[in-house]
Amino acid sequence: MVVPAAETSPKKSFWKSSVLQLAVGIVVSAICLYFAGRSLWNDPKARAELAVAFQTANYALLPILWGLLAAFYWVKAWRWQMLLQPLGNFAITRECAPPMMIGFAFNNVLPAHLGEFVRIFVFARQHKASNPAVFSTVALERVFDILAILAYLGIGLMSVKGVAPGVKSVAQVVGLVAAAGVLGAFAFVIWTRPVVRLAEGILSRLPFLPEGLRGKIVGLIEAGASGLAALKSPKTLLGILITSILQWGMNGLLIHLSLASFDVHVSPAVSLIVLGVVAFGVTVPSSPGYFGVIQLCFVEVLRHFPVNQPAVLAASVYYHMIQWVPVTVIGLLLFARSGVRLREVESAKATTADEADPPVEMST
């Protein structure tokens, strides 16, 4: 007999409901799409250039782009396997990659970045691991993602030519933040508990920080601390750092080649700036799959450079769809074979409605 949800879990707040989150996300995506394509709405010539960009693009690079995409996800699975070592010795391709791909697929079709919860639930269910233990590895992933992205963004801003002095100042700040983050990560590994207590003490003294957000930040820090066993090995820590740099470098190359396919030729430094802006942009609440957000990030960065803007918009759609389609199809097929049912995930999510949400995935 199916017990009504109201009797098995606390009533979910309207502000956390999937319907509201989906509605807000769709509105955000619509606004982003409007501003990304604002040069097209009243300009028939720009619309014609957009059509020509798709017609004349170099699609011969598609196999290379899909090869890079496959390598990107395999390296992500490899890094996750290293972070999961305290829970067991899992095979990268057979045991780590499928739940990860499932999570990305559900991020493409569910609102509020719920794919990360699906990923955690599927892996924990298949390997009889605790959700908090798996959650801690995903929390650590986000830490290393942020450090790698900040490093690339700083390199891009410092290396690009012809920018205002203020941009160089921003680049220096970004570089300092990335360096401080690396040092902080090492301090976190060496002096875990003191660093956690220090962070909690600082957060408790910030009156402007909402209680709910403070609790989520503390929960994320504590979750990361519980997963630090994987980092006690210098070899493993080095491997996690290298794979973090490697995978985001691949994503930057994907952006660079996607732009080149549409005859948008910019320096690698500019592509790294686009990478950083897109990676942080997709953390904004939007429709499933980040539609509109990715396009706006491309357009806003590259409008400062002498390139064909309709071609930039076309390249952003191309970059987006060559990932969205295969990742969604493969992830949903793997979910169908996993033995897990969507209603089980929904029920588990409902029972954890008041706990810290999984960290947002910073990739497309």
C-alpha positions in Angstrom: 0.0 0.0 0.0 1.3 3.4 -0.9 1.3 5.8 2.1 0.5 9.4 1.3 3.6 11.6 1.1 2.2 13.9 3.7 2.3 11.1 6.3 5.9 10.1 5.5 7.8 13.4 5.2 7.5 17.0 6.3 5.4 19.3 4.2 7.7 20.9 1.6 7.9 24.7 1.6 6.3 26.4 -1.3 9.5 28.3 -1.9 11.4 24.9 -2.3 8.8 23.3 -4.5 9.9 21.9 -7.8 7.1 23.7 -9.6 8.2 27.1 -8.3 11.9 26.3 -9.0 11.1 25.2 -12.5 9.0 28.3 -13.1 11.7 30.6 -11.9 14.3 28.8 -13.9 12.3 29.1 -17.1 11.8 32.8 -16.5 15.6 33.2 -15.9 16.4 31.2 -19.1 13.9 33.2 -21.1 15.5 36.5 -20.0 19.0 35.2 -20.7 17.9 34.1 -24.2 16.3 37.4 -24.9 19.5 39.4 -24.0 21.8 36.8 -25.7 19.9 37.3 -29.0 18.9 41.0 -28.5 20.9 41.9 -31.6 18.7 39.7 -33.8 15.2 40.7 -32.8 15.0 43.9 -35.0 17.8 43.2 -37.4 17.0 40.9 -40.4 20.6 41.1 -41.5 21.8 39.7 -38.1 19.2 36.9 -38.4 20.5 36.1 -41.9 24.1 36.0 -40.6 23.0 33.5 -37.8 21.5 31.2 -40.5 24.6 31.5 -42.6 26.8 30.7 -39.6 25.0 27.4 -39.1 25.1 26.6 -42.8 28.8 27.3 -43.3 30.1 25.9 -40.0 32.9 23.3 -40.1 31.2 20.2 -38.7 34.2 18.0 -39.5 35.5 18.7 -36.1 32.5 17.1 -34.4 34.2 13.7 -33.9 37.1 15.4 -32.2 34.7 17.4 -30.0 32.8 14.3 -29.0 36.2 12.6 -28.2 37.1 15.5 -26.0 33.8 15.3 -24.3 34.2 11.6 -23.6 37.7 12.2 -22.2 36.3 15.1 -20.1 33.8 12.8 -18.4 36.2 9.9 -18.0 38.7 12.2 -16.2 35.9 13.4 -14.0 35.0 9.8 -13.2 38.7 9.1 -12.5 38.9 12.0 -10.0 35.7 10.9 -8.3 37.1 7.4 -8.0 40.1 8.9 -6.1 37.8 10.8 -3.8 35.8 7.7 -3.2 38.8 5.6 -2.0 37.8 5.8 1.7 34.6 4.0 0.7 36.2 1.3 -1.4 38.2 0.6 -4.5 35.7 1.3 -7.4 36.2 0.8 -11.1 36.3 4.1 -13.0 34.4 3.1 -16.1 32.0 0.5 -14.7 31.1 1.9 -11.2 32.0 5.6 -11.1 31.1 6.9 -14.6 27.5 5.6 -14.8 26.1 7.3 -11.7 28.0 10.5 -12.6 26.5 10.5 -16.2 23.1 9.8 -14.7 23.5 12.9 -12.5 24.5 15.1 -15.4 21.6 13.8 -17.5 19.1 14.7 -14.8 20.6 18.1 -14.4 19.7 18.5 -18.0 16.0 17.6 -17.5 15.2 18.4 -13.8 15.1 21.9 -12.2 17.3 23.2 -9.4 20.4 21.1 -10.2 18.7 18.0 -8.8 20.9 15.7 -10.8 23.6 15.8 -8.1 21.1 14.3 -5.6 20.2 11.6 -8.2 23.9 10.8 -8.7 24.5 10.5 -5.0 21.4 8.4 -4.4 22.1 6.0 -7.3 25.7 5.4 -6.3 24.8 5.0 -2.6 22.0 2.6 -3.5 24.2 0.4 -5.8 27.1 0.2 -3.5 25.3 0.2 -0.1 27.1 3.4 0.9 25.7 6.2 3.1 24.4 9.2 1.3 26.4 11.6 3.6 29.6 9.8 2.8 29.0 10.1 -1.0 27.8 13.7 -0.5 31.2 14.6 1.0 33.1 13.4 -2.1 30.8 15.6 -4.3 31.3 18.5 -2.0 35.1 18.1 -2.4 34.7 18.0 -6.1 33.2 21.4 -6.1 36.1 22.8 -4.1 38.6 21.6 -6.6 36.4 22.7 -9.5 36.3 26.2 -8.2 40.1 26.3 -7.7 40.7 25.0 -11.3 38.2 27.4 -12.9 39.5 30.4 -11.0 43.1 29.5 -12.1 42.0 29.3 -15.8 39.9 32.5 -15.5 42.9 34.3 -13.9 45.2 33.1 -16.6 42.8 34.2 -19.3 42.3 37.6 -17.9 46.0 38.2 -17.4 47.0 36.9 -20.9 44.4 38.6 -23.1 45.6 41.6 -24.9 44.1 45.0 -25.2 41.9 45.0 -22.1 41.3 47.8 -19.7 43.7 48.1 -16.7 40.7 47.4 -14.4 40.3 44.0 -16.0 44.0 43.2 -15.2 43.3 44.2 -11.6 40.4 41.8 -11.5 42.6 39.1 -12.9 45.1 39.7 -10.2 42.4 39.4 -7.6 41.1 36.2 -9.2 44.6 34.8 -9.2 45.1 35.7 -5.6 41.8 34.1 -4.6 42.8 30.9 -6.5 46.2 30.8 -4.8 44.6 31.4 -1.4 42.1 28.6 -2.2 45.0 26.2 -2.9 46.7 27.1 0.3 43.4 26.9 2.1 42.8 23.4 0.7 46.2 22.2 1.9 45.5 23.8 5.3 42.1 22.0 5.3 43.8 18.7 4.6 46.5 19.1 7.3 44.5 20.9 10.0 41.0 19.8 9.2 39.1 20.2 12.5 40.7 23.5 13.5 39.9 24.9 10.0 36.3 23.7 10.3 35.9 25.3 13.7 37.5 28.6 12.5 35.2 28.7 9.5 32.1 28.0 11.6 33.2 30.7 14.1 33.6 33.3 11.3 30.3 32.4 9.7 28.5 32.7 13.1 29.7 36.3 13.4 28.3 37.5 10.1 25.0 39.0 10.9 24.1 39.8 7.3 24.3 36.1 6.3 20.8 34.4 6.4 20.6 31.5 8.9 19.5 29.0 6.2 22.5 29.9 4.0 24.9 29.8 6.9 23.6 26.3 7.8 24.1 25.2 4.2 27.7 26.5 4.1 28.5 24.9 7.4 27.0 21.7 6.2 29.1 21.8 3.0 32.3 22.4 5.0 31.5 19.6 7.4 30.7 17.3 4.5 33.9 18.1 2.9 35.8 17.5 6.1 34.3 14.1 6.5 35.5 13.1 3.0 39.1 14.3 3.5 40.4 10.9 4.2 41.0 10.5 0.5 43.4 13.5 0.5 45.7 12.3 3.3 47.8 10.6 0.7 50.0 13.1 -1.1 49.8 11.0 -4.3 46.1 11.0 -4.3 45.9 14.7 -3.6 48.3 15.4 -6.5 46.1 13.2 -8.7 43.0 15.1 -7.8 44.6 18.4 -8.5 46.0 17.2 -11.8 42.7 15.7 -13.0 40.9 18.9 -11.9 43.2 21.0 -14.1 43.1 18.5 -16.9 39.3 18.2 -17.2 38.7 22.0 -17.2 41.4 22.4 -19.7 39.5 20.0 -22.0 36.4 22.0 -21.5 38.2 25.1 -22.5 39.5 23.4 -25.6 35.9 22.4 -26.4 34.9 26.0 -26.2 37.8 27.1 -28.4 37.1 24.5 -31.1 33.4 25.2 -31.0 34.1 28.9 -31.7 36.6 28.0 -34.4 34.1 25.7 -36.1 31.9 28.8 -36.7 34.8 30.9 -37.9 35.1 32.8 -34.6 38.8 33.0 -34.1 40.0 34.2 -30.7 43.1 33.5 -28.6 43.1 30.6 -26.1 43.1 33.2 -23.4 39.7 34.5 -24.5 38.4 31.0 -24.6 39.6 30.5 -21.0 37.6 33.6 -20.0 34.5 32.2 -21.6 35.1 28.9 -19.8 35.3 30.7 -16.4 32.2 32.8 -17.0 30.2 29.8 -18.3 31.2 27.6 -15.4 30.1 30.1 -12.8 27.1 31.1 -14.9 25.5 27.7 -14.9 25.3 27.8 -11.1 22.6 30.5 -11.5 19.0 29.0 -11.1 17.8 28.5 -14.6 15.8 26.0 -16.6 17.0 22.4 -16.8 20.0 22.2 -19.1 21.1 25.8 -18.5 19.4 27.0 -21.7 19.9 30.7 -22.3 22.6 31.1 -19.6 25.3 29.5 -21.7 24.4 31.6 -24.7 24.4 34.8 -22.7 27.8 34.0 -21.2 29.3 33.5 -24.7 27.7 36.6 -26.1 28.6 38.9 -23.1 32.3 37.9 -23.1 32.8 38.0 -26.8 31.0 41.2 -27.5 34.1 42.9 -26.3 36.1 41.5 -29.2 36.0 42.1 -32.9 34.1 38.9 -33.9 30.9 38.2 -35.7 28.2 38.3 -33.0 25.6 36.1 -34.7 28.3 33.5 -35.3 29.2 33.6 -31.6 25.5 32.9 -30.7 25.5 30.0 -33.2 28.7 28.6 -31.7 27.3 28.8 -28.2 24.2 26.8 -29.3 26.5 24.3 -31.0 28.8 23.9 -28.0 25.7 23.5 -25.8 23.9 20.9 -27.9 26.9 18.7 -28.7 27.0 18.1 -25.0 23.4 18.2 -24.0 22.1 15.6 -26.4 24.7 12.7 -25.9 25.0 13.3 -22.1 21.2 13.3 -21.7 20.6 10.2 -23.8 23.5 8.2 -22.4 22.6 9.2 -18.8 18.9 8.4 -19.1 19.7 5.0 -20.7 22.1 4.2 -17.8 19.5 5.2 -15.3 17.0 2.9 -17.0 19.5 0.0 -16.5 20.4 1.0 -12.9 17.5 -0.7 -11.3 16.6 2.5 -9.5 13.2 4.0 -10.0 12.5 7.7 -10.2 9.8 7.5 -7.5 12.4 6.1 -5.1 14.6 9.1 -5.8 11.7 11.5 -5.3 10.7 9.9 -2.1 14.3 10.0 -0.8 14.6 13.7 -1.8 11.3 14.5 0.0 12.6 13.0 3.3 15.8 15.1 3.1 14.0 18.3 2.2 15.4 20.1 5.2 19.0 18.9 4.9 21.8 20.6 3.0 21.3 20.5 -0.7 24.0 18.8 -2.8 26.5 21.2 -4.2 25.8 22.7 -7.6 27.6 21.1 -10.5 29.8 23.6 -12.3 29.8 22.3 -15.8 27.5 21.9 -18.7 
